Amino acid sequence: MDTVMFGTAAVLVFLGKCRYSLEPIAEYRELAAKALAVSFLPDVALAVGHWYGGGWPEAFALMTMHVAVWGICVTVLPGMVAMKHP
């Protein structure tokens, strides 16, 4: 559920950047990298605190999923709106 909510938020942020920014793709990618770094904090806390029986293997699995969604958001979204010059 979190992935759906934050993935939707990523799309909405990108739309906002496209509307109000002079360099939307560069700014969006910079913001997405920062958001990715912040998204690792709960995963590290899960591994260190062993919450819900979790450890580093579970944390790395979650981090891998975060990187996958981040990769999709920073490549597919800008690619859909980037203008192609002949």
PDB file of N, CA, C and O in Angstrom:
ATOM      1  N   MET A   1       0.824  -1.198   0.000  1.00  0.00           N
ATOM      2  CA  MET A   1       0.000   0.000   0.000  1.00  0.00           C
ATOM      3  C   MET A   1       0.870   1.264   0.000  1.00  0.00           C
ATOM      4  O   MET A   1       0.558   2.248  -0.672  1.00  0.00           O
ATOM      5  N   ASP A   2       1.962   1.216   0.765  1.00  0.00           N
ATOM      6  CA  ASP A   2       2.858   2.376   0.809  1.00  0.00           C
ATOM      7  C   ASP A   2       3.450   2.667  -0.559  1.00  0.00           C
ATOM      8  O   ASP A   2       3.576   3.827  -0.951  1.00  0.00           O
ATOM      9  N   THR A   3       3.811   1.624  -1.283  1.00  0.00           N
ATOM     10  CA  THR A   3       4.403   1.814  -2.604  1.00  0.00           C
ATOM     11  C   THR A   3       3.418   2.496  -3.540  1.00  0.00           C
ATOM     12  O   THR A   3       3.804   3.368  -4.319  1.00  0.00           O
ATOM     13  N   VAL A   4       2.163   2.112  -3.471  1.00  0.00           N
ATOM     14  CA  VAL A   4       1.140   2.729  -4.317  1.00  0.00           C
ATOM     15  C   VAL A   4       0.964   4.195  -3.943  1.00  0.00           C
ATOM     16  O   VAL A   4       0.905   5.057  -4.819  1.00  0.00           O
ATOM     17  N   MET A   5       0.879   4.480  -2.652  1.00  0.00           N
ATOM     18  CA  MET A   5       0.677   5.864  -2.203  1.00  0.00           C
ATOM     19  C   MET A   5       1.855   6.755  -2.587  1.00  0.00           C
ATOM     20  O   MET A   5       1.666   7.838  -3.142  1.00  0.00           O
ATOM     21  N   PHE A   6       3.073   6.295  -2.288  1.00  0.00           N
ATOM     22  CA  PHE A   6       4.231   7.130  -2.556  1.00  0.00           C
ATOM     23  C   PHE A   6       4.586   7.154  -4.043  1.00  0.00           C
ATOM     24  O   PHE A   6       5.150   8.136  -4.525  1.00  0.00           O
ATOM     25  N   GLY A   7       4.265   6.097  -4.768  1.00  0.00           N
ATOM     26  CA  GLY A   7       4.434   6.119  -6.221  1.00  0.00           C
ATOM     27  C   GLY A   7       3.503   7.144  -6.859  1.00  0.00           C
ATOM     28  O   GLY A   7       3.899   7.871  -7.770  1.00  0.00           O
ATOM     29  N   THR A   8       2.264   7.197  -6.375  1.00  0.00           N
ATOM     30  CA  THR A   8       1.322   8.205  -6.842  1.00  0.00           C
ATOM     31  C   THR A   8       1.815   9.599  -6.482  1.00  0.00           C
ATOM     32  O   THR A   8       1.713  10.526  -7.285  1.00  0.00           O
ATOM     33  N   ALA A   9       2.348   9.746  -5.277  1.00  0.00           N
ATOM     34  CA  ALA A   9       2.899  11.034  -4.856  1.00  0.00           C
ATOM     35  C   ALA A   9       4.055  11.442  -5.770  1.00  0.00           C
ATOM     36  O   ALA A   9       4.190  12.618  -6.107  1.00  0.00           O
ATOM     37  N   ALA A  10       4.888  10.482  -6.173  1.00  0.00           N
ATOM     38  CA  ALA A  10       6.008  10.786  -7.070  1.00  0.00           C
ATOM     39  C   ALA A  10       5.505  11.320  -8.404  1.00  0.00           C
ATOM     40  O   ALA A  10       6.078  12.260  -8.954  1.00  0.00           O
ATOM     41  N   VAL A  11       4.445  10.729  -8.923  1.00  0.00           N
ATOM     42  CA  VAL A  11       3.877  11.199 -10.188  1.00  0.00           C
ATOM     43  C   VAL A  11       3.327  12.614 -10.033  1.00  0.00           C
ATOM     44  O   VAL A  11       3.531  13.463 -10.900  1.00  0.00           O
ATOM     45  N   LEU A  12       2.633  12.861  -8.934  1.00  0.00           N
ATOM     46  CA  LEU A  12       2.061  14.192  -8.701  1.00  0.00           C
ATOM     47  C   LEU A  12       3.157  15.246  -8.509  1.00  0.00           C
ATOM     48  O   LEU A  12       3.030  16.370  -8.996  1.00  0.00           O
ATOM     49  N   VAL A  13       4.215  14.890  -7.810  1.00  0.00           N
ATOM     50  CA  VAL A  13       5.343  15.819  -7.646  1.00  0.00           C
ATOM     51  C   VAL A  13       5.972  16.102  -9.001  1.00  0.00           C
ATOM     52  O   VAL A  13       6.321  17.245  -9.296  1.00  0.00           O
ATOM     53  N   PHE A  14       6.117  15.088  -9.816  1.00  0.00           N
ATOM     54  CA  PHE A  14       6.693  15.294 -11.147  1.00  0.00           C
ATOM     55  C   PHE A  14       5.813  16.222 -11.977  1.00  0.00           C
ATOM     56  O   PHE A  14       6.320  17.109 -12.665  1.00  0.00           O
ATOM     57  N   LEU A  15       4.512  16.025 -11.916  1.00  0.00           N
ATOM     58  CA  LEU A  15       3.611  16.910 -12.651  1.00  0.00           C
ATOM     59  C   LEU A  15       3.745  18.345 -12.156  1.00  0.00           C
ATOM     60  O   LEU A  15       3.735  19.281 -12.955  1.00  0.00           O
ATOM     61  N   GLY A  16       3.871  18.521 -10.850  1.00  0.00           N
ATOM     62  CA  GLY A  16       4.069  19.858 -10.298  1.00  0.00           C
ATOM     63  C   GLY A  16       5.377  20.473 -10.752  1.00  0.00           C
ATOM     64  O   GLY A  16       5.430  21.658 -11.081  1.00  0.00           O
ATOM     65  N   LYS A  17       6.439  19.667 -10.771  1.00  0.00           N
ATOM     66  CA  LYS A  17       7.731  20.169 -11.246  1.00  0.00           C
ATOM     67  C   LYS A  17       7.636  20.577 -12.721  1.00  0.00           C
ATOM     68  O   LYS A  17       8.200  21.595 -13.121  1.00  0.00           O
ATOM     69  N   CYS A  18       6.926  19.785 -13.523  1.00  0.00           N
ATOM     70  CA  CYS A  18       6.795  20.108 -14.942  1.00  0.00           C
ATOM     71  C   CYS A  18       6.031  21.412 -15.148  1.00  0.00           C
ATOM     72  O   CYS A  18       6.288  22.155 -16.095  1.00  0.00           O
ATOM     73  N   ARG A  19       5.115  21.670 -14.272  1.00  0.00           N
ATOM     74  CA  ARG A  19       4.286  22.851 -14.438  1.00  0.00           C
ATOM     75  C   ARG A  19       4.970  24.130 -13.950  1.00  0.00           C
ATOM     76  O   ARG A  19       4.824  25.189 -14.562  1.00  0.00           O
ATOM     77  N   TYR A  20       5.717  24.029 -12.849  1.00  0.00           N
ATOM     78  CA  TYR A  20       6.205  25.242 -12.200  1.00  0.00           C
ATOM     79  C   TYR A  20       7.724  25.421 -12.210  1.00  0.00           C
ATOM     80  O   TYR A  20       8.216  26.389 -11.631  1.00  0.00           O
ATOM     81  N   SER A  21       8.467  24.543 -12.832  1.00  0.00           N
ATOM     82  CA  SER A  21       9.921  24.619 -12.768  1.00  0.00           C
ATOM     83  C   SER A  21      10.519  24.917 -14.144  1.00  0.00           C
ATOM     84  O   SER A  21       9.962  24.551 -15.179  1.00  0.00           O
ATOM     85  N   LEU A  22      11.663  25.588 -14.120  1.00  0.00           N
ATOM     86  CA  LEU A  22      12.352  25.865 -15.379  1.00  0.00           C
ATOM     87  C   LEU A  22      13.103  24.642 -15.896  1.00  0.00           C
ATOM     88  O   LEU A  22      13.183  24.432 -17.106  1.00  0.00           O
ATOM     89  N   GLU A  23      13.650  23.838 -14.995  1.00  0.00           N
ATOM     90  CA  GLU A  23      14.331  22.596 -15.357  1.00  0.00           C
ATOM     91  C   GLU A  23      13.706  21.443 -14.573  1.00  0.00           C
ATOM     92  O   GLU A  23      14.292  20.961 -13.603  1.00  0.00           O
ATOM     93  N   PRO A  24      12.533  21.007 -14.984  1.00  0.00           N
ATOM     94  CA  PRO A  24      11.792  20.043 -14.172  1.00  0.00           C
ATOM     95  C   PRO A  24      12.451  18.668 -14.047  1.00  0.00           C
ATOM     96  O   PRO A  24      12.397  18.062 -12.977  1.00  0.00           O
ATOM     97  N   ILE A  25      13.057  18.176 -15.097  1.00  0.00           N
ATOM     98  CA  ILE A  25      13.609  16.823 -15.048  1.00  0.00           C
ATOM     99  C   ILE A  25      14.821  16.769 -14.126  1.00  0.00           C
ATOM    100  O   ILE A  25      14.936  15.854 -13.311  1.00  0.00           O
ATOM    101  N   ALA A  26      15.713  17.723 -14.243  1.00  0.00           N
ATOM    102  CA  ALA A  26      16.889  17.745 -13.368  1.00  0.00           C
ATOM    103  C   ALA A  26      16.496  17.917 -11.904  1.00  0.00           C
ATOM    104  O   ALA A  26      17.021  17.230 -11.028  1.00  0.00           O
ATOM    105  N   GLU A  27      15.577  18.832 -11.649  1.00  0.00           N
ATOM    106  CA  GLU A  27      15.138  19.055 -10.277  1.00  0.00           C
ATOM    107  C   GLU A  27      14.402  17.837  -9.725  1.00  0.00           C
ATOM    108  O   GLU A  27      14.568  17.485  -8.557  1.00  0.00           O
ATOM    109  N   TYR A  28      13.594  17.197 -10.559  1.00  0.00           N
ATOM    110  CA  TYR A  28      12.865  16.011 -10.113  1.00  0.00           C
ATOM    111  C   TYR A  28      13.825  14.879  -9.774  1.00  0.00           C
ATOM    112  O   TYR A  28      13.648  14.199  -8.763  1.00  0.00           O
ATOM    113  N   ARG A  29      14.828  14.672 -10.600  1.00  0.00           N
ATOM    114  CA  ARG A  29      15.791  13.598 -10.334  1.00  0.00           C
ATOM    115  C   ARG A  29      16.579  13.862  -9.058  1.00  0.00           C
ATOM    116  O   ARG A  29      16.869  12.933  -8.304  1.00  0.00           O
ATOM    117  N   GLU A  30      16.926  15.118  -8.812  1.00  0.00           N
ATOM    118  CA  GLU A  30      17.633  15.471  -7.581  1.00  0.00           C
ATOM    119  C   GLU A  30      16.748  15.220  -6.361  1.00  0.00           C
ATOM    120  O   GLU A  30      17.197  14.661  -5.361  1.00  0.00           O
ATOM    121  N   LEU A  31      15.502  15.634  -6.455  1.00  0.00           N
ATOM    122  CA  LEU A  31      14.562  15.408  -5.355  1.00  0.00           C
ATOM    123  C   LEU A  31      14.303  13.918  -5.151  1.00  0.00           C
ATOM    124  O   LEU A  31      14.188  13.460  -4.014  1.00  0.00           O
ATOM    125  N   ALA A  32      14.212  13.165  -6.232  1.00  0.00           N
ATOM    126  CA  ALA A  32      13.975  11.720  -6.134  1.00  0.00           C
ATOM    127  C   ALA A  32      15.138  11.010  -5.463  1.00  0.00           C
ATOM    128  O   ALA A  32      14.924  10.065  -4.703  1.00  0.00           O
ATOM    129  N   ALA A  33      16.368  11.443  -5.727  1.00  0.00           N
ATOM    130  CA  ALA A  33      17.536  10.841  -5.075  1.00  0.00           C
ATOM    131  C   ALA A  33      17.508  11.097  -3.574  1.00  0.00           C
ATOM    132  O   ALA A  33      17.832  10.214  -2.781  1.00  0.00           O
ATOM    133  N   LYS A  34      17.123  12.299  -3.191  1.00  0.00           N
ATOM    134  CA  LYS A  34      17.008  12.615  -1.765  1.00  0.00           C
ATOM    135  C   LYS A  34      15.895  11.793  -1.103  1.00  0.00           C
ATOM    136  O   LYS A  34      16.055  11.298   0.012  1.00  0.00           O
ATOM    137  N   ALA A  35      14.782  11.659  -1.797  1.00  0.00           N
ATOM    138  CA  ALA A  35      13.673  10.868  -1.256  1.00  0.00           C
ATOM    139  C   ALA A  35      14.066   9.393  -1.121  1.00  0.00           C
ATOM    140  O   ALA A  35      13.658   8.725  -0.171  1.00  0.00           O
ATOM    141  N   LEU A  36      14.853   8.891  -2.065  1.00  0.00           N
ATOM    142  CA  LEU A  36      15.332   7.514  -1.983  1.00  0.00           C
ATOM    143  C   LEU A  36      16.199   7.321  -0.747  1.00  0.00           C
ATOM    144  O   LEU A  36      16.058   6.330  -0.032  1.00  0.00           O
ATOM    145  N   ALA A  37      17.094   8.271  -0.499  1.00  0.00           N
ATOM    146  CA  ALA A  37      17.960   8.173   0.679  1.00  0.00           C
ATOM    147  C   ALA A  37      17.136   8.174   1.964  1.00  0.00           C
ATOM    148  O   ALA A  37      17.428   7.412   2.886  1.00  0.00           O
ATOM    149  N   VAL A  38      16.126   9.012   2.033  1.00  0.00           N
ATOM    150  CA  VAL A  38      15.270   9.062   3.222  1.00  0.00           C
ATOM    151  C   VAL A  38      14.457   7.778   3.369  1.00  0.00           C
ATOM    152  O   VAL A  38      14.175   7.344   4.486  1.00  0.00           O
ATOM    153  N   SER A  39      14.081   7.171   2.246  1.00  0.00           N
ATOM    154  CA  SER A  39      13.269   5.952   2.306  1.00  0.00           C
ATOM    155  C   SER A  39      14.033   4.765   2.889  1.00  0.00           C
ATOM    156  O   SER A  39      13.431   3.779   3.313  1.00  0.00           O
ATOM    157  N   PHE A  40      15.371   4.868   2.907  1.00  0.00           N
ATOM    158  CA  PHE A  40      16.168   3.788   3.489  1.00  0.00           C
ATOM    159  C   PHE A  40      16.169   3.813   5.013  1.00  0.00           C
ATOM    160  O   PHE A  40      16.477   2.797   5.636  1.00  0.00           O
ATOM    161  N   LEU A  41      15.838   4.928   5.623  1.00  0.00           N
ATOM    162  CA  LEU A  41      15.907   5.038   7.081  1.00  0.00           C
ATOM    163  C   LEU A  41      15.024   4.020   7.811  1.00  0.00           C
ATOM    164  O   LEU A  41      15.511   3.371   8.737  1.00  0.00           O
ATOM    165  N   PRO A  42      13.755   3.849   7.441  1.00  0.00           N
ATOM    166  CA  PRO A  42      12.954   2.826   8.119  1.00  0.00           C
ATOM    167  C   PRO A  42      13.481   1.408   7.886  1.00  0.00           C
ATOM    168  O   PRO A  42      13.349   0.546   8.755  1.00  0.00           O
ATOM    169  N   ASP A  43      14.071   1.168   6.727  1.00  0.00           N
ATOM    170  CA  ASP A  43      14.625  -0.158   6.438  1.00  0.00           C
ATOM    171  C   ASP A  43      15.809  -0.458   7.348  1.00  0.00           C
ATOM    172  O   ASP A  43      15.938  -1.566   7.867  1.00  0.00           O
ATOM    173  N   VAL A  44      16.665   0.528   7.534  1.00  0.00           N
ATOM    174  CA  VAL A  44      17.803   0.356   8.435  1.00  0.00           C
ATOM    175  C   VAL A  44      17.304   0.175   9.867  1.00  0.00           C
ATOM    176  O   VAL A  44      17.834  -0.648  10.613  1.00  0.00           O
ATOM    177  N   ALA A  45      16.297   0.936  10.244  1.00  0.00           N
ATOM    178  CA  ALA A  45      15.724   0.789  11.592  1.00  0.00           C
ATOM    179  C   ALA A  45      15.133  -0.605  11.786  1.00  0.00           C
ATOM    180  O   ALA A  45      15.252  -1.184  12.865  1.00  0.00           O
ATOM    181  N   LEU A  46      14.508  -1.137  10.761  1.00  0.00           N
ATOM    182  CA  LEU A  46      13.966  -2.497  10.821  1.00  0.00           C
ATOM    183  C   LEU A  46      15.071  -3.505  11.081  1.00  0.00           C
ATOM    184  O   LEU A  46      14.920  -4.411  11.902  1.00  0.00           O
ATOM    185  N   ALA A  47      16.181  -3.343  10.378  1.00  0.00           N
ATOM    186  CA  ALA A  47      17.292  -4.298  10.508  1.00  0.00           C
ATOM    187  C   ALA A  47      17.985  -4.170  11.855  1.00  0.00           C
ATOM    188  O   ALA A  47      18.303  -5.174  12.492  1.00  0.00           O
ATOM    189  N   VAL A  48      18.216  -2.951  12.284  1.00  0.00           N
ATOM    190  CA  VAL A  48      18.940  -2.734  13.537  1.00  0.00           C
ATOM    191  C   VAL A  48      18.072  -3.089  14.739  1.00  0.00           C
ATOM    192  O   VAL A  48      18.548  -3.700  15.696  1.00  0.00           O
ATOM    193  N   GLY A  49      16.804  -2.706  14.688  1.00  0.00           N
ATOM    194  CA  GLY A  49      15.910  -2.952  15.819  1.00  0.00           C
ATOM    195  C   GLY A  49      15.251  -4.316  15.813  1.00  0.00           C
ATOM    196  O   GLY A  49      14.595  -4.693  16.784  1.00  0.00           O
ATOM    197  N   HIS A  50      15.416  -5.057  14.735  1.00  0.00           N
ATOM    198  CA  HIS A  50      14.791  -6.374  14.578  1.00  0.00           C
ATOM    199  C   HIS A  50      13.278  -6.306  14.809  1.00  0.00           C
ATOM    200  O   HIS A  50      12.685  -7.201  15.412  1.00  0.00           O
ATOM    201  N   TRP A  51      12.664  -5.213  14.311  1.00  0.00           N
ATOM    202  CA  TRP A  51      11.218  -5.059  14.440  1.00  0.00           C
ATOM    203  C   TRP A  51      10.521  -6.123  13.604  1.00  0.00           C
ATOM    204  O   TRP A  51      10.961  -6.450  12.502  1.00  0.00           O
ATOM    205  N   TYR A  52       9.462  -6.643  14.125  1.00  0.00           N
ATOM    206  CA  TYR A  52       8.647  -7.641  13.444  1.00  0.00           C
ATOM    207  C   TYR A  52       9.479  -8.834  12.981  1.00  0.00           C
ATOM    208  O   TYR A  52       9.138  -9.492  11.998  1.00  0.00           O
ATOM    209  N   GLY A  53      10.561  -9.106  13.686  1.00  0.00           N
ATOM    210  CA  GLY A  53      11.423 -10.229  13.337  1.00  0.00           C
ATOM    211  C   GLY A  53      12.302  -9.977  12.132  1.00  0.00           C
ATOM    212  O   GLY A  53      12.880 -10.914  11.583  1.00  0.00           O
ATOM    213  N   GLY A  54      12.414  -8.729  11.712  1.00  0.00           N
ATOM    214  CA  GLY A  54      13.194  -8.395  10.529  1.00  0.00           C
ATOM    215  C   GLY A  54      14.672  -8.240  10.832  1.00  0.00           C
ATOM    216  O   GLY A  54      15.065  -7.945  11.961  1.00  0.00           O
ATOM    217  N   GLY A  55      15.463  -8.439   9.828  1.00  0.00           N
ATOM    218  CA  GLY A  55      16.905  -8.273   9.924  1.00  0.00           C
ATOM    219  C   GLY A  55      17.430  -7.656   8.645  1.00  0.00           C
ATOM    220  O   GLY A  55      16.675  -7.074   7.866  1.00  0.00           O
ATOM    221  N   TRP A  56      18.732  -7.789   8.434  1.00  0.00           N
ATOM    222  CA  TRP A  56      19.336  -7.199   7.241  1.00  0.00           C
ATOM    223  C   TRP A  56      18.859  -7.826   5.929  1.00  0.00           C
ATOM    224  O   TRP A  56      18.723  -7.096   4.948  1.00  0.00           O
ATOM    225  N   PRO A  57      18.600  -9.116   5.854  1.00  0.00           N
ATOM    226  CA  PRO A  57      18.090  -9.642   4.572  1.00  0.00           C
ATOM    227  C   PRO A  57      16.751  -9.008   4.165  1.00  0.00           C
ATOM    228  O   PRO A  57      16.531  -8.687   2.997  1.00  0.00           O
ATOM    229  N   GLU A  58      15.875  -8.839   5.142  1.00  0.00           N
ATOM    230  CA  GLU A  58      14.581  -8.208   4.845  1.00  0.00           C
ATOM    231  C   GLU A  58      14.764  -6.736   4.483  1.00  0.00           C
ATOM    232  O   GLU A  58      14.107  -6.224   3.577  1.00  0.00           O
ATOM    233  N   ALA A  59      15.665  -6.062   5.203  1.00  0.00           N
ATOM    234  CA  ALA A  59      15.927  -4.649   4.921  1.00  0.00           C
ATOM    235  C   ALA A  59      16.502  -4.477   3.520  1.00  0.00           C
ATOM    236  O   ALA A  59      16.103  -3.561   2.801  1.00  0.00           O
ATOM    237  N   PHE A  60      17.432  -5.341   3.122  1.00  0.00           N
ATOM    238  CA  PHE A  60      17.999  -5.248   1.781  1.00  0.00           C
ATOM    239  C   PHE A  60      16.952  -5.545   0.710  1.00  0.00           C
ATOM    240  O   PHE A  60      16.986  -4.953  -0.369  1.00  0.00           O
ATOM    241  N   ALA A  61      16.028  -6.451   0.996  1.00  0.00           N
ATOM    242  CA  ALA A  61      14.946  -6.719   0.036  1.00  0.00           C
ATOM    243  C   ALA A  61      14.077  -5.477  -0.141  1.00  0.00           C
ATOM    244  O   ALA A  61      13.703  -5.140  -1.264  1.00  0.00           O
ATOM    245  N   LEU A  62      13.753  -4.797   0.954  1.00  0.00           N
ATOM    246  CA  LEU A  62      12.957  -3.578   0.867  1.00  0.00           C
ATOM    247  C   LEU A  62      13.726  -2.469   0.147  1.00  0.00           C
ATOM    248  O   LEU A  62      13.162  -1.732  -0.661  1.00  0.00           O
ATOM    249  N   MET A  63      15.012  -2.363   0.449  1.00  0.00           N
ATOM    250  CA  MET A  63      15.832  -1.347  -0.218  1.00  0.00           C
ATOM    251  C   MET A  63      15.907  -1.596  -1.717  1.00  0.00           C
ATOM    252  O   MET A  63      15.894  -0.654  -2.510  1.00  0.00           O
ATOM    253  N   THR A  64      15.984  -2.861  -2.104  1.00  0.00           N
ATOM    254  CA  THR A  64      16.010  -3.203  -3.523  1.00  0.00           C
ATOM    255  C   THR A  64      14.712  -2.786  -4.201  1.00  0.00           C
ATOM    256  O   THR A  64      14.722  -2.281  -5.324  1.00  0.00           O
ATOM    257  N   MET A  65      13.602  -2.998  -3.515  1.00  0.00           N
ATOM    258  CA  MET A  65      12.314  -2.571  -4.069  1.00  0.00           C
ATOM    259  C   MET A  65      12.249  -1.052  -4.189  1.00  0.00           C
ATOM    260  O   MET A  65      11.713  -0.530  -5.166  1.00  0.00           O
ATOM    261  N   HIS A  66      12.791  -0.339  -3.202  1.00  0.00           N
ATOM    262  CA  HIS A  66      12.803   1.122  -3.272  1.00  0.00           C
ATOM    263  C   HIS A  66      13.621   1.598  -4.469  1.00  0.00           C
ATOM    264  O   HIS A  66      13.213   2.515  -5.182  1.00  0.00           O
ATOM    265  N   VAL A  67      14.760   0.980  -4.683  1.00  0.00           N
ATOM    266  CA  VAL A  67      15.615   1.367  -5.816  1.00  0.00           C
ATOM    267  C   VAL A  67      14.915   1.057  -7.138  1.00  0.00           C
ATOM    268  O   VAL A  67      15.034   1.823  -8.095  1.00  0.00           O
ATOM    269  N   ALA A  68      14.198  -0.044  -7.197  1.00  0.00           N
ATOM    270  CA  ALA A  68      13.475  -0.400  -8.428  1.00  0.00           C
ATOM    271  C   ALA A  68      12.402   0.638  -8.749  1.00  0.00           C
ATOM    272  O   ALA A  68      12.300   1.089  -9.890  1.00  0.00           O
ATOM    273  N   VAL A  69      11.610   1.016  -7.761  1.00  0.00           N
ATOM    274  CA  VAL A  69      10.558   2.014  -7.989  1.00  0.00           C
ATOM    275  C   VAL A  69      11.182   3.366  -8.316  1.00  0.00           C
ATOM    276  O   VAL A  69      10.691   4.081  -9.189  1.00  0.00           O
ATOM    277  N   TRP A  70      12.269   3.722  -7.616  1.00  0.00           N
ATOM    278  CA  TRP A  70      12.974   4.974  -7.903  1.00  0.00           C
ATOM    279  C   TRP A  70      13.470   4.980  -9.352  1.00  0.00           C
ATOM    280  O   TRP A  70      13.326   5.977 -10.060  1.00  0.00           O
ATOM    281  N   GLY A  71      14.050   3.869  -9.780  1.00  0.00           N
ATOM    282  CA  GLY A  71      14.554   3.781 -11.147  1.00  0.00           C
ATOM    283  C   GLY A  71      13.455   3.967 -12.177  1.00  0.00           C
ATOM    284  O   GLY A  71      13.656   4.631 -13.194  1.00  0.00           O
ATOM    285  N   ILE A  72      12.316   3.393 -11.919  1.00  0.00           N
ATOM    286  CA  ILE A  72      11.179   3.552 -12.832  1.00  0.00           C
ATOM    287  C   ILE A  72      10.729   5.007 -12.865  1.00  0.00           C
ATOM    288  O   ILE A  72      10.484   5.572 -13.931  1.00  0.00           O
ATOM    289  N   CYS A  73      10.625   5.603 -11.679  1.00  0.00           N
ATOM    290  CA  CYS A  73      10.129   6.984 -11.603  1.00  0.00           C
ATOM    291  C   CYS A  73      11.076   7.985 -12.256  1.00  0.00           C
ATOM    292  O   CYS A  73      10.611   8.949 -12.865  1.00  0.00           O
ATOM    293  N   VAL A  74      12.383   7.789 -12.147  1.00  0.00           N
ATOM    294  CA  VAL A  74      13.302   8.784 -12.705  1.00  0.00           C
ATOM    295  C   VAL A  74      13.641   8.523 -14.170  1.00  0.00           C
ATOM    296  O   VAL A  74      14.267   9.366 -14.813  1.00  0.00           O
ATOM    297  N   THR A  75      13.242   7.382 -14.706  1.00  0.00           N
ATOM    298  CA  THR A  75      13.495   7.137 -16.128  1.00  0.00           C
ATOM    299  C   THR A  75      12.214   7.194 -16.963  1.00  0.00           C
ATOM    300  O   THR A  75      12.189   7.825 -18.019  1.00  0.00           O
ATOM    301  N   VAL A  76      11.172   6.548 -16.499  1.00  0.00           N
ATOM    302  CA  VAL A  76       9.945   6.473 -17.293  1.00  0.00           C
ATOM    303  C   VAL A  76       9.199   7.805 -17.306  1.00  0.00           C
ATOM    304  O   VAL A  76       8.785   8.266 -18.369  1.00  0.00           O
ATOM    305  N   LEU A  77       9.022   8.429 -16.142  1.00  0.00           N
ATOM    306  CA  LEU A  77       8.261   9.670 -16.096  1.00  0.00           C
ATOM    307  C   LEU A  77       8.912  10.772 -16.953  1.00  0.00           C
ATOM    308  O   LEU A  77       8.229  11.363 -17.790  1.00  0.00           O
ATOM    309  N   PRO A  78      10.198  11.063 -16.771  1.00  0.00           N
ATOM    310  CA  PRO A  78      10.791  12.088 -17.640  1.00  0.00           C
ATOM    311  C   PRO A  78      10.796  11.674 -19.117  1.00  0.00           C
ATOM    312  O   PRO A  78      10.658  12.523 -19.998  1.00  0.00           O
ATOM    313  N   GLY A  79      10.950  10.406 -19.383  1.00  0.00           N
ATOM    314  CA  GLY A  79      10.939   9.940 -20.765  1.00  0.00           C
ATOM    315  C   GLY A  79       9.609  10.125 -21.443  1.00  0.00           C
ATOM    316  O   GLY A  79       9.542  10.273 -22.663  1.00  0.00           O
ATOM    317  N   MET A  80       8.545  10.117 -20.659  1.00  0.00           N
ATOM    318  CA  MET A  80       7.204  10.291 -21.238  1.00  0.00           C
ATOM    319  C   MET A  80       6.938  11.728 -21.650  1.00  0.00           C
ATOM    320  O   MET A  80       6.145  11.976 -22.559  1.00  0.00           O
ATOM    321  N   VAL A  81       7.590  12.678 -20.992  1.00  0.00           N
ATOM    322  CA  VAL A  81       7.300  14.078 -21.298  1.00  0.00           C
ATOM    323  C   VAL A  81       8.426  14.786 -22.037  1.00  0.00           C
ATOM    324  O   VAL A  81       8.234  15.893 -22.539  1.00  0.00           O
ATOM    325  N   ALA A  82       9.590  14.167 -22.111  1.00  0.00           N
ATOM    326  CA  ALA A  82      10.724  14.803 -22.793  1.00  0.00           C
ATOM    327  C   ALA A  82      10.388  14.978 -24.272  1.00  0.00           C
ATOM    328  O   ALA A  82       9.886  14.065 -24.929  1.00  0.00           O
ATOM    329  N   MET A  83      10.675  16.159 -24.765  1.00  0.00           N
ATOM    330  CA  MET A  83      10.395  16.433 -26.178  1.00  0.00           C
ATOM    331  C   MET A  83      11.535  15.874 -27.018  1.00  0.00           C
ATOM    332  O   MET A  83      12.707  16.025 -26.675  1.00  0.00           O
ATOM    333  N   LYS A  84      11.187  15.246 -28.088  1.00  0.00           N
ATOM    334  CA  LYS A  84      12.156  14.685 -29.016  1.00  0.00           C
ATOM    335  C   LYS A  84      12.369  15.674 -30.152  1.00  0.00           C
ATOM    336  O   LYS A  84      11.413  16.143 -30.769  1.00  0.00           O
ATOM    337  N   HIS A  85      13.633  15.987 -30.420  1.00  0.00           N
ATOM    338  CA  HIS A  85      13.940  16.884 -31.539  1.00  0.00           C
ATOM    339  C   HIS A  85      14.344  16.025 -32.736  1.00  0.00           C
ATOM    340  O   HIS A  85      15.122  15.082 -32.588  1.00  0.00           O
ATOM    341  N   PRO A  86      13.820  16.346 -33.919  1.00  0.00           N
ATOM    342  CA  PRO A  86      14.144  15.544 -35.104  1.00  0.00           C
ATOM    343  C   PRO A  86      15.591  15.688 -35.530  1.00  0.00           C
ATOM    344  O   PRO A  86      16.011  15.074 -36.511  1.00  0.00           O
TER     345      PRO A  86
END
